[in-house]
């Protein structure tokens, strides 16, 4: 079970917090859990708990920010949402892509893609956890080695673009772990465990 800690940054490389995580194959497919300490938009703690099935489709996700909580859980052929205990007005199909301020969601998305693609995503807004639809593009830039503070990894490089705003950054994914996300997340401590990707050499 890989465990580690990301330095969380503001998009321009300025530190604003940390995210301590662990992830592993689970009963349904794969599970990720993290605890986040961040200064944005104000100092607070967050919990991210994400489970997906064997096809990397969301089965359950819970995000708690201290001010708000979002729970998305599978019910039949849909994903049902509850924000602060109140049901959302719409349900989402199981094939939906989710995104939030944790690299776990990017890792899951890349595991579902076979190459460059434009996808519709339900993005959960920072702080409020309000869901909104967003169009995103993942460009597959191929396999390469990437250096991190904990070693070099064999990875797959992707270029992420939020098509509505044009915001774009590159990220590097080794197996099921984002090992670097330009300007946003940098690994500063990591243990591969039995199932995690290992640094080269």
C-alpha positions as CSV (number, residue, x, y, z in Angstrom):
1,X,0.0,0.0,0.0
2,X,1.7,3.2,-1.1
3,X,1.8,6.0,1.5
4,X,3.3,9.4,1.1
5,X,3.0,13.2,1.5
6,X,2.6,15.8,-1.1
7,X,3.7,19.4,-0.8
8,X,0.6,21.3,-1.9
9,X,1.1,24.5,-4.0
10,X,-1.0,27.2,-5.4
11,X,-0.5,26.5,-9.1
12,X,2.6,28.7,-9.4
13,X,4.8,26.6,-7.1
14,X,4.2,28.5,-3.9
15,X,3.7,26.2,-0.9
16,X,0.2,26.4,0.8
17,X,0.0,23.0,2.6
18,X,0.4,19.3,2.6
19,X,-1.6,16.2,1.7
20,X,-0.8,12.9,3.5
21,X,-2.2,9.9,1.6
22,X,-2.4,6.2,1.2
23,X,-3.9,4.1,-1.6
24,X,-4.3,0.5,-2.4
25,X,-6.4,-2.1,-4.2
26,X,-9.6,-2.5,-2.3
27,X,-12.7,-4.8,-2.1
28,X,-14.3,-3.2,-5.2
29,X,-11.2,-2.0,-7.1
30,X,-9.0,0.8,-5.6
31,X,-9.2,3.2,-2.7
32,X,-7.4,6.4,-1.8
33,X,-7.5,8.2,1.5
34,X,-5.8,11.5,2.4
35,X,-5.7,14.2,5.1
36,X,-5.0,17.7,3.8
37,X,-3.7,20.8,5.6
38,X,-4.0,23.9,3.5
39,X,-3.9,27.7,3.9
40,X,-6.3,28.3,0.9
41,X,-8.8,29.9,0.9
42,X,-8.2,30.0,4.7
43,X,-6.3,27.7,7.1
44,X,-8.3,24.4,7.4
45,X,-8.1,20.6,7.3
46,X,-9.8,18.3,4.7
47,X,-10.4,14.6,4.4
48,X,-10.6,13.0,1.0
49,X,-11.9,9.4,0.7
50,X,-12.3,7.9,-2.8
51,X,-13.2,4.4,-3.9
52,X,-13.5,3.1,-7.5
53,X,-14.5,-0.2,-9.0
54,X,-12.3,-2.5,-11.1
55,X,-13.0,-0.3,-14.2
56,X,-11.9,2.8,-12.3
57,X,-15.4,4.2,-12.2
58,X,-16.3,6.1,-9.0
59,X,-18.1,3.9,-6.4
60,X,-18.0,6.3,-3.5
61,X,-16.3,9.5,-2.6
62,X,-16.4,11.6,0.6
63,X,-14.8,15.0,1.0
64,X,-15.0,16.9,4.2
65,X,-13.6,20.5,4.5
66,X,-14.7,21.4,8.0
67,X,-17.3,23.8,6.5
68,X,-18.9,21.4,4.0
69,X,-19.1,17.7,3.3
70,X,-19.9,16.0,0.0
71,X,-20.8,12.3,-0.3
72,X,-21.2,10.6,-3.6
73,X,-22.3,7.0,-3.5
74,X,-23.4,4.4,-6.0
75,X,-27.0,3.5,-6.0
76,X,-28.0,1.1,-8.8
77,X,-26.8,2.5,-12.1
78,X,-26.2,6.0,-10.8
79,X,-24.0,8.0,-8.4
80,X,-26.1,9.8,-5.8
81,X,-24.9,12.9,-4.2
82,X,-25.4,14.5,-0.8
83,X,-23.9,17.9,0.1
84,X,-24.1,18.7,3.8
85,X,-26.7,15.9,4.1
86,X,-29.0,17.3,1.5
87,X,-29.6,15.3,-1.7
88,X,-28.4,16.9,-4.9
89,X,-31.1,17.6,-7.5
90,X,-29.6,15.3,-10.1
91,X,-27.8,12.0,-10.0
92,X,-24.8,11.2,-12.1
93,X,-24.1,8.2,-14.4
94,X,-21.5,5.7,-13.3
95,X,-19.3,6.6,-16.2
96,X,-18.9,10.2,-14.9
97,X,-15.4,11.6,-14.4
98,X,-14.9,13.4,-11.1
99,X,-12.4,16.1,-10.2
100,X,-11.4,17.9,-7.0
101,X,-8.3,19.4,-5.5
102,X,-6.5,16.1,-4.9
103,X,-4.2,14.3,-7.4
104,X,-6.2,11.1,-6.7
105,X,-8.9,12.2,-9.1
106,X,-6.4,12.8,-11.8
107,X,-4.8,9.4,-11.2
108,X,-8.2,7.7,-11.6
109,X,-9.0,9.6,-14.8
110,X,-5.7,8.7,-16.4
111,X,-6.3,5.0,-15.5
112,X,-9.6,5.1,-17.5
113,X,-8.1,6.8,-20.6
114,X,-6.3,4.9,-23.4
115,X,-4.8,8.1,-24.8
116,X,-5.5,11.7,-25.5
117,X,-9.1,12.6,-24.9
118,X,-11.6,15.4,-24.1
119,X,-14.0,14.5,-21.4
120,X,-16.9,15.9,-19.4
121,X,-16.2,16.1,-15.7
122,X,-18.1,16.9,-12.6
123,X,-15.8,19.3,-10.8
124,X,-16.3,19.9,-7.1
125,X,-15.5,23.5,-6.3
126,X,-12.9,24.3,-3.7
127,X,-14.2,25.2,-0.3
128,X,-18.0,25.1,-1.2
129,X,-17.9,21.6,-2.8
130,X,-20.6,22.8,-5.2
131,X,-20.6,20.5,-8.3
132,X,-20.4,22.0,-11.8
133,X,-19.8,20.5,-15.2
134,X,-16.5,21.2,-16.9
135,X,-14.9,20.1,-20.1
136,X,-11.3,18.9,-19.7
137,X,-8.6,17.6,-22.0
138,X,-5.9,15.1,-21.2
139,X,-3.1,14.9,-23.7
140,X,-1.0,11.8,-23.6
141,X,2.7,12.8,-23.9
142,X,4.1,9.3,-23.6
143,X,6.3,7.5,-21.2
144,X,9.3,9.2,-19.5
145,X,11.4,9.2,-16.4
146,X,10.7,12.1,-14.0
147,X,12.7,13.3,-11.1
148,X,11.1,14.0,-7.7
149,X,12.4,14.7,-4.2
150,X,12.1,11.0,-3.4
151,X,13.7,9.6,-6.5
152,X,13.2,9.1,-10.2
153,X,10.1,7.2,-11.5
154,X,9.1,5.6,-14.8
155,X,5.9,7.4,-15.5
156,X,3.4,8.5,-18.1
157,X,3.2,12.2,-18.8
158,X,-0.1,13.9,-19.3
159,X,-0.9,17.5,-20.2
160,X,-4.1,18.6,-18.4
161,X,-6.2,21.5,-19.7
162,X,-9.4,23.0,-18.3
163,X,-10.9,23.9,-21.6
164,X,-13.2,26.6,-20.2
165,X,-10.4,28.7,-18.8
166,X,-7.4,27.4,-20.8
167,X,-5.5,26.6,-17.6
168,X,-3.0,23.9,-18.3
169,X,-0.3,22.0,-16.4
170,X,1.6,18.7,-16.9
171,X,1.4,15.8,-14.5
172,X,3.3,12.5,-14.3
173,X,1.6,9.3,-13.2
174,X,3.5,6.1,-12.1
175,X,1.0,3.2,-11.9
176,X,-1.8,4.6,-9.6
177,X,0.2,7.4,-8.0
178,X,0.7,11.0,-9.3
179,X,4.4,11.5,-8.6
180,X,4.5,15.0,-9.8
181,X,2.0,17.7,-10.8
182,X,3.6,20.8,-12.2
183,X,3.0,23.8,-9.8
184,X,0.5,21.9,-7.7
185,X,1.8,18.8,-6.0
186,X,5.3,17.5,-5.3
187,X,6.1,14.3,-3.5
188,X,8.2,15.1,-0.4
189,X,8.0,11.7,1.3
190,X,7.0,8.3,0.0
191,X,7.0,4.6,0.7
192,X,5.9,2.2,-2.0
193,X,4.8,-0.7,0.2
194,X,3.9,-3.9,-1.5
195,X,1.8,-2.6,-4.4
196,X,3.1,0.9,-5.1
197,X,5.4,2.1,-7.9
198,X,9.0,2.2,-6.8
199,X,11.7,4.8,-7.6
200,X,14.2,3.6,-10.2
201,X,17.6,2.4,-9.0
